[in-house]
Amino acid sequence: MNIEQFYSLFLQSEKVTIDSRKVGKNDIFFAFSGENFNAATLAEKTIDEGALAVIVEQKDFENEARNIFYVPSTLEFLQKLAIHHRNQLQIPVIGLTGSNGKTTTKEIIHAVLSEKFNVQYTFGNLNNHIGVPLTILSIKPEHEMAVIEMGANHQKEIELLCTISQPDYGYITNFGKAHLEGFGGFEGVIKGKSELYDYLKNHHKTIVVNENDPIQVEKTENYSPKITFGAGSSDYQFELFSQEHFVGLKYKELKAVSKLTGEYNFTNLCTASSIGLHFGIDFQKIKNAIENYTPTNMRSQVVKKEGKTLVLDTYNANPSSMAASLRNFITFEGSKTIIIGDMLELGEESEKEHQNILKLAQELGFNEIITVGKQFKNINFSSISFENTAELIEYLKQNKIHSGNILLKGSRGIALEKAIDFI
């Protein structure tokens, strides 16, 4: 089965999925094989239930009469189909990567652009070598723009995702201490994330630049075209302000206050506003998008519970984002307890980075520090410490936290959000 032949069938489909539980009528199912399960065994069943076609990578399951097609690699075929589809699209595609803030920035960009355009964008965290092709394949004729989030934890991954998504515009949120193990240290992070810049430069596409970030400025010096914000000479300038716990921005005489906490989100708001202004969206509509966007994804999310203010930032954590969260949280009025979980994928730097964060937390003077995870437990001798979230939950069942403000921040693998119901 070649891509050109299959593409006509794809155009008749409702959607493409790799999850057998989500296969609907006229869908295309890519039956990935895993160590413990071979989805190709479900090929006939999904066709019986109304699937338009199934792609398998085991010859034994092929049945072309029923639109069950064999390919040597389901992943490679999915990626090539996405590239072919991308080549047919005549809409602007915005690519986004970075160490921190990717998903929040993507969500706000989508909210802003949706004030004027029909925008498709990365759903949830489908930002890897499988998720990016699925997002590209979800772009329909009615869509006028697309925002594609690209995640990476090693070199050459962003390069691959750019080959698939072929962005016309690109932005790197920041270069932080995330996935140090896979990237080979901080310099490796810069090199890996900058693969987006390499693609954009090689294809003469537009780079969005935060001119308050010296690395972004250095990497894009003397390059054109680009959209800039931040500095006095930038295309767009914004002023930071805060209202209670929430961050806002001022553009000319108009103010927009978000439902996000943390000054680090100011840059995310500036990015979305700059892109919106570039595409001719009036700032009054941008203000509307910012003020109506409600985070629900455990990223900088503020929740009121039984008279307490909870800050939920449990989707991910690395030394850069953890330090920013702690410095933001200490500015809250009233008593403050932090529950911080291990930061994963730091490799040889892990012990040192956890020591740095624990030291920072102690210096900031929180009323109570609770750590969760083996890394923190090995170094935390002066505060309450647990090896995992299950132990934390057992503690919370017997011990009430009295602080008026509580921060939960940790890597995805620690799953601190499971403790929320017990606070």
Sequence and secondary structure as in RCSB ss.txt:
>XXXX:A:sequence
MNIEQFYSLFLQSEKVTIDSRKVGKNDIFFAFSGENFNAATLAEKTIDEGALAVIVEQKDFENEARNIFYVPSTL
EFLQKLAIHHRNQLQIPVIGLTGSNGKTTTKEIIHAVLSEKFNVQYTFGNLNNHIGVPLTILSIKPEHEMAVIEM
GANHQKEIELLCTISQPDYGYITNFGKAHLEGFGGFEGVIKGKSELYDYLKNHHKTIVVNENDPIQVEKTENYSP
KITFGAGSSDYQFELFSQEHFVGLKYKELKAVSKLTGEYNFTNLCTASSIGLHFGIDFQKIKNAIENYTPTNMRS
QVVKKEGKTLVLDTYNANPSSMAASLRNFITFEGSKTIIIGDMLELGEESEKEHQNILKLAQELGFNEIITVGKQ
FKNINFSSISFENTAELIEYLKQNKIHSGNILLKGSRGIALEKAIDFI
>XXXX:A:secstr
  HHHHHHHHTT S EES GGG  TT EEE  B SS BGGGGHHHHHHTT SEEEES GGG BGGGTEEE S HH
HHHHHHHHHHHHH  S EEEEE SSSHHHHHHHHHHHHTTTS EEE  TT  STTHHHHHHHT  TT  EEEEE 
  SSTTHHHHHHHHH  SEEEE    S SHHHHTSHHHHHHHHTHHHHHHHHTT EEEEETT HHHHHHTTT  S
EEEESSTTSSB  EEEEETTEEEEEETTEEEEEEEESTHHHHHHHHHHHHHHHTT  HHHHHHHHHH    SSSS
EEEEETTEEEEEE S   HHHHHHHHHHHTTSSS EEEEEE   S GGGHHHHHHHHHHHHHHHT SEEEEESHH
HHHH  SSEEESSHHHHHHHHHH     SEEEEE  GGG GGGGGGG 
